[in-house]
Amino acid sequence: MAISVETFFLNADAQGTLQAQIQEMIAAGILSGRFRTGEKLPSSRKLADHLGVSRITVTLAYTELVANDYLTARGRSGYFVSETAPVPPSFSPTEKSHDTVNWSRAITQVFTGGDSPRKPRDWRSYRYPFIYGQADATLFDHANWRLCALRALGQKDFAAMTGDYYDQDDPLLIEYIARNTLPRRGVIARPEEILITLGAQNALWTVVQLLLQPGRKAAIENPSYYTLRDQLSHTGCALDVIEVDKDGLPPEQIAPDTDVVFTTPSHQSPTTVTMPMARRKALLDRARDIDAVVVEDDYEFEMSFRAQPSPALKSIDRDGRVIYLGSFSKSLFPGLRLGYLVGSEPFIRQARALRANVLRHPPGHIQRTVAYFLSLGHYDAQIRRTAKVLQERRAVLEKAVEAEELTPTNRSLYGGSSLWMQAPDHVDMGQIGMALRDKGVLIEPGAPFFAQDTRRHNFYRLGYSSIASERIPQGIAHVANAIRAYRA
């Protein structure tokens, strides 16, 4: 029995080469049971004519499928589904079982998205994406990243790619962070004091799990990173929400019974204000006086394109009470999910044990790829290129904001990749954000950044890491018109 040529079609939106698409199409047909053992495939000429591709493309796809034992070639008879192809086992459909478990009783903790807003998955299709933290494909060094990934796949790095590190990390990546990344922030650390994490969010979760529980107290900035607030709510700890001012977190507002202080001194999230050195020292003095641990999220220091960034809080820590978080997600791409924790060895030892129990370690191939991308200089080159473009976009954005008489709350001396904005008090930027989508405009309403009982709806964030400079003025005009036309 032969498989009809009309069974095959190519998806114009599919990823990969034509050869790869044909391979995937046939393999999927076999794995789903649509193509059965012994059935004959259309000839390479007939399938090529049907799909509108070259005959050699189909022949190469067939040859690869033969090599992987999906197909078998029978001389001049053609190609057939192999007798040993990984076809699914046959089974008889059964009636769907009835779920009788009382899950509201069985589940002991309820985890939701909390305040974390969801970005549209198709945000790249918007003409004016003022969205924060997303990668711009035009700025990323695809060629060298691909070369580093291929090198990490080589035989020399086979153990690094396939091995089980258990609770350890790629030594090349750790060495680079210790010798290059951290010294730029004024931080000196030994390998035993560094742990690779699945991004900054995983790093925060690790810290929260180890340091907080019912009966302990955490202090956070307000407004702040909403996911951190969601994580803390699940620990049962007491939570102090401290309003930031023009210099960030005020140390004198930290209660004496506080156990852990979370802060973003380099670029406060989301206001982008930078904590002055005098206040950093005051914060450490306050933490020492009350014997609190300080967690420093240094999430965007690479984007300080207007001036050299201030040294990290960790760099002036003389008591070992600062736990430092870094991430490659903002400077490379968010889907990378790779960050790191730096702290005293006893803390990192426990963080390493916790990580091993949950996920063992981040994938070895990803760690080695990043290690090569960093050590070969590609990362620094990309940061310089990105910083230059962001500086240009920032200038265009500030000019457009001024022309439309919109109100930024802070003009950061150091840079960053967003502006924190304030609309008139009566304006709900959540409603405006939804309405602007019809105009192709994406903004981030600010309400989720504020604690529930201090929620402000007239703030919003304008990211400029993923929008071309020439589109910024028109996009800002749409935002300004929506705010002016708003009626509560």
Protein Blocks (a to p, Z undefined) as FASTA:
>chain_A
ZZdfklpccdfkbgcjfklmmmmmmmmmmmnomacghiacddfklmmmmnopafklmmmm
mmmmmmnomaccehjnopcddfkbccddddddddddddfbdfklmpmbdcdekjaccddf
klmmpmblcbehiacfklpcfklmmmmmmmmmmmklmmmmmmcekjaccfklmmmmmmmm
mmmnopacdfklcccdebjklmmmmmmmmmgcehiacdddddddfklmmmmmmnopacdd
ddddfkopafklpcfkbfbdcddfklccfklpacdfklmmmmmmmmmmnopacdddffkl
mmmmkbccdddfklmpcnopaccdddfklmmomklopadddddfklmmmmmmmmmmmnop
acfklmmmmmmmmmnommmmmmmmmmmmmmmmmmmmmmmmmmnopacfbdcfklpjddcd
dddfklcfklmmmmmmmnopacddfklmpcfklccfkbccddfklccfklmmmmmmmmmm
mmmmpcZZ
